[in-house]
């Protein structure tokens, strides 16, 4: 029989959008019912909402959005210990623990039952398969995976796909590179930052990742991957580089296909919505910037209903030539939490990354600092150049950076050059934006 | 390519039924109970990926 090599699930991935939505609405009703009956938090939050009344996307929009702070409050000091009012199954059914990084506050604890964890992994299989991972791949994971979910999902999903997984944690970067070379790994899961750092270290070791390592594809996790960074990684590694999107609370919910234009939502395992930036509640049409709201439809142990991801995105209108029919999104503006109004202008640190990674290959590392001098906010970009860039070139580069940043953000930056090795190398959840004005 | 969703759905249901029956027959034997539960977890995924698509 002819084998379909393009999709993890050729039936689901090519269903008409209306049919996908129909399945999602049915699952949404089931999840609401489950959450109301089994999670004390949602029992309170969804009082007055009848799941059976939810028939359209307009009805869905009437269900209140869940904020991360609510998850924290529902766990803190509540029984059963760790998960509190969010838990919707008996604690003895839990089989794995993860937590959020705590970047925006106290971590949220997200467990899974054996069953729900298999679902989390299954969704990642859709992501990896769309990114071209196959049973012929030997996948290297250069991370110690601990309480955070990202690489656990990737590990188990690659294993399920039939890949050979090489867990490369517990080694220094040089040893990891040696190991990748030794085992001739063909695929890599990485944070964008660490992908750039590994390439830099490989060069210090006298290796050209493109020529001397065998990586054919790479999937990014843990941080946003702006297009210029993705292209830079492709150039450095000579590999196909794909992005995916997800988090501890919802799991991995979208990924790039071979077209590498935006990310497909893994429907109908997730219900995806976009709401407007101003009210954070009104649904918005494709092609408009908004905030993403997601509902994982099959993870029942800690139900998550209309979770505000706080990611600024845009739904792409045109169908994808890969044949997948699911909603496709573009990450266009970073995190809502990172948005700042500076001198009357909306600023997101994602702009700096776009400019630096897109136009300045000379930059090895950078950080953006926001400070306040008397009443004036000041943006300072601290950059570290590749050691091959002589001091004679710094002046011209700084001037060009100021100009490009001004064009892109409408804001003036101070540029400060740091000596080689002077900036930290971020590996996971890197935050190159430091807001010193926050009390 | 045409897929026989209905036939696949019937097999998925049969797996679920069989795993449940096996669990009962095991009368609490841990290895039977846990492995049957694992089979049911994968059957659940098949249900979500295949059975749910039936109109």
Interface residues (C-beta under 8 A of the other chain):
Chain A: X2 X4 X9 X10 X11 X12 X15 X23 X26 X27 X114 X115 X118 X119 X122 X268 X269 X298
Chain B: X1 X3 X5 X37 X38 X40 X41 X42 X44 X45 X48 X49 X50 X52 X53
